[in-house]
């Protein structure tokens, strides 16, 4: 169980950087904004997760145990990212999905923080942190998109 809990956690000191790093990020992502902009637009929890690449506590976040039907959208942009139809019980304490709604809505980038090499999932338009993806998920993809609840908003089906 300790491995599963560590699998989604992130050292959030690695991505705190200079203005130059922030400008470089803005040029890679069409809807990227400054940290000051996101500080005003996002809740404190969402800012910590999405901008500082933080990780919320397992089993103590809004969506890890959500079984309702609906869509999970970006907490920053409102763009649809994941569907409840692809959500599964991973046992990690974070909401996990086996595929995104639209692969073009996310990007997978290398994350070398915390002395580990992982595949970080960011929003394609903003570059904001969503979580990580691992190759230990269920069929049909074999992938586990381990997302932070505070990076998402849940829109229930009607």
GROMACS elastic network, one bead per residue, 0.5 to 0.9 nm:
[ bonds ]
;  ai    aj funct       b0    kb
    1     4     6  0.51415   500
    1     5     6  0.63090   500
    1     6     6  0.86799   500
    1    91     6  0.81823   500
    1    92     6  0.77985   500
    2     5     6  0.51448   500
    2     6     6  0.61749   500
    2     7     6  0.85225   500
    3     6     6  0.51129   500
    3     7     6  0.59950   500
    3    92     6  0.89570   500
    4     7     6  0.50324   500
    4     8     6  0.74982   500
    4    90     6  0.85851   500
    4    91     6  0.73765   500
    4    92     6  0.53117   500
    4    93     6  0.87248   500
    5     8     6  0.64581   500
    5     9     6  0.70255   500
    5    58     6  0.69170   500
    5    91     6  0.85090   500
    5    92     6  0.53680   500
    5    93     6  0.72886   500
    5    94     6  0.88983   500
    6     9     6  0.51469   500
    6    10     6  0.81595   500
    6    92     6  0.85492   500
    7    10     6  0.85183   500
    7    92     6  0.79147   500
    7   132     6  0.84805   500
    7   134     6  0.84574   500
    7   146     6  0.85251   500
    8    55     6  0.74541   500
    8    58     6  0.86885   500
    8    92     6  0.78679   500
    8    94     6  0.78629   500
    8   131     6  0.70210   500
    8   132     6  0.64370   500
    8   133     6  0.86453   500
    8   146     6  0.63379   500
    8   147     6  0.79234   500
    8   148     6  0.85818   500
    9    54     6  0.79883   500
    9    55     6  0.55367   500
    9    56     6  0.78609   500
    9    57     6  0.82742   500
    9    58     6  0.86338   500
    9   131     6  0.87156   500
    9   132     6  0.89815   500
   10    13     6  0.88661   500
   10    53     6  0.72217   500
   10    54     6  0.61196   500
   10    55     6  0.56946   500
   10   113     6  0.71133   500
   10   114     6  0.65891   500
   10   131     6  0.88168   500
   11    14     6  0.65812   500
   11    15     6  0.88743   500
   11    53     6  0.79080   500
   11    54     6  0.69220   500
   11    55     6  0.79415   500
   11   113     6  0.60566   500
   11   114     6  0.50198   500
   11   115     6  0.88240   500
   12    15     6  0.65630   500
   12    16     6  0.76631   500
   12    48     6  0.84753   500
   12    49     6  0.84779   500
   12    52     6  0.59931   500
   12    53     6  0.54441   500
   12    55     6  0.75225   500
   12   113     6  0.79353   500
   12   114     6  0.82770   500
   13    16     6  0.57039   500
   13    17     6  0.88472   500
   13    52     6  0.75582   500
   13    53     6  0.82724   500
   13    54     6  0.84133   500
   13   113     6  0.81409   500
   13   114     6  0.86130   500
   14    17     6  0.78595   500
   14    52     6  0.84889   500
   14    53     6  0.83533   500
   14   112     6  0.84364   500
   14   113     6  0.56749   500
   14   114     6  0.76393   500
   15    51     6  0.84668   500
   15    52     6  0.61911   500
   15    53     6  0.67608   500
   15   113     6  0.82220   500
   16    51     6  0.88155   500
   16    52     6  0.64055   500
   16    53     6  0.87463   500
   17    20     6  0.80357   500
   17    21     6  0.61621   500
   17    22     6  0.72438   500
   18    21     6  0.53426   500
   18    22     6  0.64723   500
   18    23     6  0.87718   500
   19    23     6  0.61213   500
   19    24     6  0.86075   500
   20    23     6  0.50845   500
   20    24     6  0.61949   500
   20    25     6  0.86674   500
   21    24     6  0.50810   500
   21    25     6  0.62674   500
   21    26     6  0.86953   500
   22    25     6  0.51539   500
   22    26     6  0.62808   500
   22    27     6  0.88829   500
   22    33     6  0.88436   500
   22    34     6  0.71428   500
   22    35     6  0.80312   500
   23    26     6  0.50189   500
   23    27     6  0.64278   500
   23    28     6  0.89799   500
   23    34     6  0.81948   500
   24    27     6  0.52875   500
   24    28     6  0.66601   500
   25    28     6  0.53030   500
   25    29     6  0.65482   500
   25    32     6  0.72022   500
   25   126     6  0.85567   500
   25   127     6  0.70327   500
   26    29     6  0.55008   500
   26    30     6  0.71043   500
   26    31     6  0.75714   500
   26    33     6  0.64635   500
   26    34     6  0.77342   500
   26   126     6  0.76701   500
   26   127     6  0.79746   500
   27    30     6  0.69149   500
   27    32     6  0.75921   500
   28    32     6  0.80277   500
   28   125     6  0.87502   500
   28   126     6  0.85261   500
   28   127     6  0.78129   500
   29    32     6  0.53411   500
   29   123     6  0.88116   500
   29   124     6  0.66244   500
   29   125     6  0.51770   500
   29   126     6  0.51749   500
   29   127     6  0.58552   500
   30   124     6  0.83724   500
   30   125     6  0.54540   500
   30   126     6  0.65320   500
   30   127     6  0.88650   500
   31   124     6  0.87623   500
   31   125     6  0.51382   500
   31   127     6  0.82916   500
   32   125     6  0.68076   500
   32   127     6  0.65589   500
   32   128     6  0.80762   500
   33    36     6  0.81124   500
   33    37     6  0.61280   500
   33    38     6  0.68657   500
   33   126     6  0.72491   500
   34    37     6  0.51757   500
   34    38     6  0.65309   500
   34    39     6  0.86378   500
   35    38     6  0.51641   500
   35    39     6  0.59811   500
   35    40     6  0.87466   500
   35    47     6  0.87804   500
   35    51     6  0.70129   500
   36    39     6  0.50358   500
   36    40     6  0.65474   500
   36    41     6  0.87702   500
   37    40     6  0.54832   500
   37    41     6  0.62920   500
   37    42     6  0.87040   500
   38    42     6  0.56577   500
   38    43     6  0.88941   500
   38    47     6  0.67461   500
   38    51     6  0.75171   500
   38    76     6  0.81508   500
   39    42     6  0.57941   500
   39    43     6  0.76109   500
   39    44     6  0.75586   500
   39    47     6  0.62822   500
   39    51     6  0.86076   500
   40    43     6  0.79748   500
   41    47     6  0.85589   500
   41    76     6  0.78054   500
   42    45     6  0.80243   500
   42    46     6  0.58719   500
   42    47     6  0.55629   500
   42    75     6  0.78648   500
   42    76     6  0.68548   500
   43    46     6  0.51763   500
   43    47     6  0.59802   500
   43    48     6  0.85570   500
   43   150     6  0.88540   500
   44    47     6  0.51205   500
   44    48     6  0.61764   500
   44    49     6  0.87193   500
   45    48     6  0.52210   500
   45    49     6  0.63379   500
   45    50     6  0.86180   500
   45    54     6  0.89214   500
   45    56     6  0.81756   500
   45   150     6  0.63997   500
   45   151     6  0.87036   500
   46    49     6  0.51750   500
   46    50     6  0.58481   500
   46    51     6  0.79013   500
   46    54     6  0.90000   500
   46    75     6  0.73300   500
   46    76     6  0.82511   500
   46   149     6  0.87013   500
   46   151     6  0.57455   500
   46   152     6  0.85098   500
   47    50     6  0.53205   500
   47    51     6  0.52784   500
   47    52     6  0.68680   500
   47    53     6  0.86352   500
   47    54     6  0.86355   500
   47   150     6  0.86031   500
   47   151     6  0.84733   500
   48    51     6  0.58364   500
   48    52     6  0.50256   500
   48    53     6  0.65922   500
   48    54     6  0.54389   500
   48    55     6  0.79993   500
   48    56     6  0.88991   500
   48   150     6  0.89768   500
   49    52     6  0.57853   500
   49    55     6  0.57370   500
   49    56     6  0.71522   500
   49   128     6  0.86327   500
   49   129     6  0.66860   500
   49   130     6  0.74504   500
   49   131     6  0.86472   500
   49   148     6  0.73039   500
   49   150     6  0.67820   500
   49   151     6  0.65243   500
   50    53     6  0.53423   500
   50    54     6  0.69430   500
   50    55     6  0.89668   500
   50    75     6  0.88245   500
   50    76     6  0.83176   500
   50   122     6  0.85180   500
   50   127     6  0.87848   500
   50   128     6  0.50319   500
   50   130     6  0.61864   500
   50   131     6  0.87396   500
   50   148     6  0.87589   500
   50   150     6  0.80696   500
   50   151     6  0.60059   500
   51    54     6  0.78247   500
   51   127     6  0.87965   500
   51   128     6  0.58424   500
   51   129     6  0.64907   500
   52   128     6  0.86930   500
   52   129     6  0.78412   500
   53   128     6  0.78275   500
   53   129     6  0.54091   500
   53   130     6  0.78840   500
   53   131     6  0.81452   500
   54   129     6  0.81699   500
   54   131     6  0.89340   500
   54   148     6  0.88330   500
   55    58     6  0.86438   500
   55   131     6  0.79014   500
   55   148     6  0.66442   500
   56    60     6  0.75679   500
   56    61     6  0.67887   500
   56    94     6  0.85194   500
   56   148     6  0.64947   500
   56   149     6  0.77508   500
   56   150     6  0.76269   500
   57    60     6  0.54521   500
   57    61     6  0.66801   500
   57    93     6  0.79654   500
   57    94     6  0.83236   500
   58    61     6  0.67421   500
   58    64     6  0.79244   500
   58    92     6  0.67379   500
   58    94     6  0.57109   500
   59    62     6  0.85441   500
   59    63     6  0.88794   500
   59    64     6  0.63150   500
   59    65     6  0.78720   500
   59    92     6  0.77462   500
   59    94     6  0.65547   500
   60    63     6  0.89075   500
   60    64     6  0.79112   500
   60    93     6  0.75358   500
   60    94     6  0.85538   500
   61    64     6  0.63131   500
   61    65     6  0.86346   500
   61    93     6  0.81015   500
   61    94     6  0.73906   500
   61    95     6  0.89006   500
   61   148     6  0.80240   500
   61   149     6  0.60357   500
   61   150     6  0.75125   500
   62    65     6  0.75863   500
   62    66     6  0.75392   500
   62    95     6  0.89462   500
   62   149     6  0.58908   500
   62   150     6  0.75420   500
   63    67     6  0.84565   500
   63    94     6  0.72323   500
   63    95     6  0.58372   500
   63   148     6  0.84897   500
   63   149     6  0.54973   500
   63   150     6  0.86217   500
   63   152     6  0.86805   500
   63   153     6  0.89090   500
   63   154     6  0.80765   500
   64    67     6  0.88349   500
   64    89     6  0.83733   500
   64    92     6  0.85073   500
   64    93     6  0.55575   500
   64    96     6  0.76772   500
   64   148     6  0.87163   500
   64   149     6  0.71790   500
   65    89     6  0.81952   500
   65    93     6  0.78743   500
   65    94     6  0.81276   500
   65    95     6  0.72996   500
   66    69     6  0.88022   500
   66    84     6  0.88290   500
   66    95     6  0.80706   500
   67    84     6  0.75538   500
   67    87     6  0.85186   500
   68    84     6  0.71563   500
   68   156     6  0.68711   500
   68   157     6  0.81853   500
   69    83     6  0.79762   500
   69    84     6  0.53968   500
   69    85     6  0.72911   500
   69   155     6  0.85957   500
   69   156     6  0.58883   500
   69   157     6  0.56599   500
   69   158     6  0.88680   500
   70    82     6  0.89482   500
   70    83     6  0.61903   500
   70    84     6  0.54500   500
   70    85     6  0.79821   500
   70   154     6  0.68717   500
   70   155     6  0.55294   500
   70   158     6  0.82420   500
   71    80     6  0.66639   500
   71    81     6  0.75149   500
   71    82     6  0.59566   500
   71    84     6  0.60012   500
   71    85     6  0.86590   500
   71   101     6  0.88753   500
   71   153     6  0.82932   500
   71   154     6  0.58290   500
   71   155     6  0.52031   500
   71   156     6  0.64577   500
   71   157     6  0.73533   500
   72    75     6  0.88267   500
   72    78     6  0.87737   500
   72    79     6  0.85823   500
   72    80     6  0.60855   500
   72    81     6  0.58370   500
   72    82     6  0.50390   500
   72    83     6  0.59720   500
   72    84     6  0.74341   500
   72   152     6  0.59027   500
   72   153     6  0.55198   500
   72   155     6  0.61791   500
   72   156     6  0.86083   500
   73    76     6  0.85894   500
   73    77     6  0.78226   500
   73    78     6  0.51174   500
   73    79     6  0.51511   500
   73    81     6  0.51492   500
   73    82     6  0.68355   500
   73    83     6  0.87917   500
   73   151     6  0.84868   500
   73   152     6  0.54380   500
   73   153     6  0.52473   500
   73   154     6  0.63501   500
   73   155     6  0.73510   500
   74    77     6  0.54024   500
   74    79     6  0.53392   500
   74    80     6  0.64921   500
   74    81     6  0.65239   500
   74   123     6  0.78135   500
   74   130     6  0.83818   500
   74   151     6  0.61271   500
   74   153     6  0.61956   500
   74   154     6  0.89128   500
   75    78     6  0.58916   500
   75    79     6  0.83129   500
   75   150     6  0.70620   500
   75   151     6  0.51780   500
   75   153     6  0.52647   500
   75   154     6  0.89334   500
   76    79     6  0.82891   500
   76   126     6  0.86496   500
   76   128     6  0.83303   500
   76   151     6  0.73845   500
   76   152     6  0.80199   500
   76   153     6  0.89573   500
   77    80     6  0.89256   500
   77   125     6  0.88021   500
   77   126     6  0.84388   500
   78    81     6  0.87797   500
   78   152     6  0.84606   500
   78   153     6  0.76931   500
   79   105     6  0.77759   500
   80    83     6  0.81202   500
   80   100     6  0.87696   500
   80   101     6  0.69431   500
   80   102     6  0.80175   500
   80   105     6  0.78595   500
   81   100     6  0.56224   500
   81   101     6  0.54344   500
   81   102     6  0.67494   500
   81   103     6  0.85533   500
   81   105     6  0.65447   500
   81   106     6  0.76037   500
   81   123     6  0.85929   500
   81   152     6  0.84040   500
   82    85     6  0.84085   500
   82    86     6  0.72491   500
   82    87     6  0.79359   500
   82    97     6  0.71935   500
   82    99     6  0.71920   500
   82   101     6  0.50249   500
   82   102     6  0.80652   500
   83    86     6  0.56412   500
   83    87     6  0.68098   500
   83    97     6  0.80218   500
   83    99     6  0.85165   500
   83   100     6  0.72325   500
   83   101     6  0.62834   500
   84    88     6  0.83369   500
   84    97     6  0.80699   500
   85    88     6  0.84444   500
   85    97     6  0.86047   500
   86    96     6  0.83296   500
   86    97     6  0.51907   500
   86    98     6  0.55753   500
   86    99     6  0.63033   500
   86   100     6  0.78606   500
   86   101     6  0.86893   500
   87    95     6  0.71407   500
   87    96     6  0.56061   500
   87    98     6  0.66459   500
   87    99     6  0.84276   500
   88    95     6  0.77232   500
   88    96     6  0.58434   500
   88    97     6  0.58904   500
   88    98     6  0.74857   500
   88   137     6  0.89283   500
   88   138     6  0.83616   500
   88   144     6  0.88721   500
   89    92     6  0.80782   500
   89    93     6  0.86722   500
   89    94     6  0.89411   500
   89    95     6  0.77918   500
   89    96     6  0.68713   500
   89    97     6  0.86407   500
   90    93     6  0.75234   500
   90    94     6  0.78736   500
   90    95     6  0.78859   500
   90    96     6  0.62678   500
   90    97     6  0.86878   500
   90   137     6  0.79049   500
   90   144     6  0.79846   500
   90   146     6  0.85996   500
   91    94     6  0.79728   500
   92    95     6  0.81723   500
   92    96     6  0.83604   500
   92   146     6  0.83913   500
   93    96     6  0.87445   500
   94   146     6  0.62624   500
   94   147     6  0.62785   500
   94   148     6  0.63652   500
   94   149     6  0.70922   500
   95   145     6  0.81742   500
   95   146     6  0.60857   500
   95   147     6  0.56163   500
   95   148     6  0.68855   500
   95   149     6  0.66793   500
   96   137     6  0.87585   500
   96   144     6  0.60083   500
   96   145     6  0.53076   500
   96   147     6  0.61297   500
   96   148     6  0.89935   500
   97   100     6  0.72816   500
   97   137     6  0.81513   500
   97   143     6  0.78358   500
   97   144     6  0.56967   500
   97   145     6  0.50319   500
   97   146     6  0.68329   500
   97   147     6  0.80481   500
   98   137     6  0.62344   500
   98   138     6  0.66689   500
   98   139     6  0.77353   500
   98   140     6  0.78126   500
   98   141     6  0.62476   500
   98   142     6  0.69855   500
   98   143     6  0.51845   500
   98   144     6  0.50975   500
   98   145     6  0.60279   500
   99   102     6  0.83850   500
   99   103     6  0.79520   500
   99   141     6  0.71060   500
   99   143     6  0.70839   500
   99   144     6  0.76391   500
   99   145     6  0.69069   500
  100   103     6  0.58375   500
  100   104     6  0.89239   500
  100   105     6  0.79840   500
  100   106     6  0.78815   500
  100   145     6  0.80894   500
  101   104     6  0.89169   500
  101   105     6  0.79949   500
  102   105     6  0.55073   500
  102   106     6  0.76721   500
  103   106     6  0.58898   500
  103   107     6  0.77762   500
  104   107     6  0.71982   500
  104   124     6  0.68836   500
  105   122     6  0.88293   500
  105   123     6  0.62278   500
  105   124     6  0.52378   500
  105   125     6  0.71731   500
  106   121     6  0.65475   500
  106   122     6  0.56571   500
  106   125     6  0.78057   500
  106   127     6  0.85769   500
  106   130     6  0.88876   500
  107   120     6  0.81289   500
  107   121     6  0.57615   500
  107   122     6  0.53372   500
  107   123     6  0.61898   500
  107   124     6  0.51426   500
  107   125     6  0.89001   500
  107   127     6  0.79606   500
  108   119     6  0.59959   500
  108   120     6  0.54812   500
  108   122     6  0.63771   500
  108   123     6  0.88414   500
  108   124     6  0.87173   500
  108   132     6  0.81177   500
  108   133     6  0.78742   500
  109   118     6  0.84776   500
  109   119     6  0.56935   500
  109   120     6  0.51962   500
  109   121     6  0.64895   500
  109   122     6  0.74277   500
  110   117     6  0.70488   500
  110   118     6  0.61142   500
  110   119     6  0.50214   500
  110   120     6  0.59335   500
  110   121     6  0.88628   500
  111   114     6  0.89143   500
  111   116     6  0.76541   500
  111   117     6  0.56853   500
  111   118     6  0.50970   500
  111   119     6  0.57553   500
  111   120     6  0.55700   500
  111   132     6  0.88133   500
  112   115     6  0.64147   500
  112   116     6  0.54713   500
  112   118     6  0.65072   500
  112   119     6  0.87127   500
  113   116     6  0.59542   500
  113   117     6  0.71132   500
  113   118     6  0.83350   500
  114   117     6  0.83685   500
  118   132     6  0.70999   500
  118   133     6  0.77725   500
  118   134     6  0.79140   500
  119   131     6  0.87494   500
  119   132     6  0.55817   500
  119   133     6  0.56673   500
  119   134     6  0.71729   500
  120   129     6  0.74385   500
  120   130     6  0.77446   500
  120   131     6  0.59578   500
  120   133     6  0.64260   500
  121   124     6  0.88431   500
  121   127     6  0.88444   500
  121   128     6  0.85696   500
  121   129     6  0.63281   500
  121   130     6  0.55473   500
  121   131     6  0.52354   500
  121   132     6  0.50110   500
  121   133     6  0.64966   500
  121   145     6  0.79372   500
  121   146     6  0.88017   500
  121   147     6  0.82468   500
  122   125     6  0.86608   500
  122   126     6  0.77930   500
  122   127     6  0.52012   500
  122   128     6  0.52044   500
  122   130     6  0.52440   500
  122   131     6  0.71575   500
  122   132     6  0.84078   500
  123   126     6  0.55976   500
  123   127     6  0.50674   500
  123   128     6  0.53888   500
  123   129     6  0.66751   500
  123   130     6  0.67686   500
  124   127     6  0.57021   500
  124   128     6  0.80308   500
  125   128     6  0.83219   500
  126   129     6  0.89213   500
  128   151     6  0.86485   500
  129   132     6  0.86865   500
  129   148     6  0.87741   500
  129   151     6  0.75030   500
  130   146     6  0.84688   500
  130   147     6  0.56680   500
  130   148     6  0.59728   500
  130   149     6  0.85740   500
  130   150     6  0.86123   500
  130   151     6  0.55511   500
  130   152     6  0.78897   500
  131   145     6  0.72739   500
  131   146     6  0.56743   500
  131   148     6  0.56712   500
  131   151     6  0.82702   500
  132   144     6  0.82276   500
  132   145     6  0.59689   500
  132   146     6  0.53569   500
  132   147     6  0.65296   500
  132   148     6  0.89104   500
  133   136     6  0.89872   500
  133   143     6  0.67328   500
  133   144     6  0.54719   500
  133   146     6  0.58685   500
  133   147     6  0.82906   500
  134   137     6  0.70800   500
  134   142     6  0.85041   500
  134   143     6  0.56826   500
  134   144     6  0.51004   500
  134   145     6  0.65420   500
  134   146     6  0.76456   500
  135   138     6  0.89512   500
  135   141     6  0.86098   500
  135   142     6  0.57415   500
  135   144     6  0.62055   500
  135   145     6  0.88754   500
  136   142     6  0.58679   500
  136   143     6  0.57297   500
  136   144     6  0.60669   500
  137   140     6  0.87473   500
  137   141     6  0.71807   500
  137   145     6  0.80346   500
  138   141     6  0.65998   500
  138   143     6  0.65377   500
  138   144     6  0.74111   500
  139   142     6  0.50351   500
  139   143     6  0.78698   500
  140   143     6  0.84040   500
  141   144     6  0.84987   500
  147   150     6  0.87419   500
  147   151     6  0.75095   500
  147   152     6  0.81554   500
  148   151     6  0.54553   500
  148   152     6  0.70702   500
  149   152     6  0.52730   500
  149   153     6  0.74882   500
  150   153     6  0.73650   500
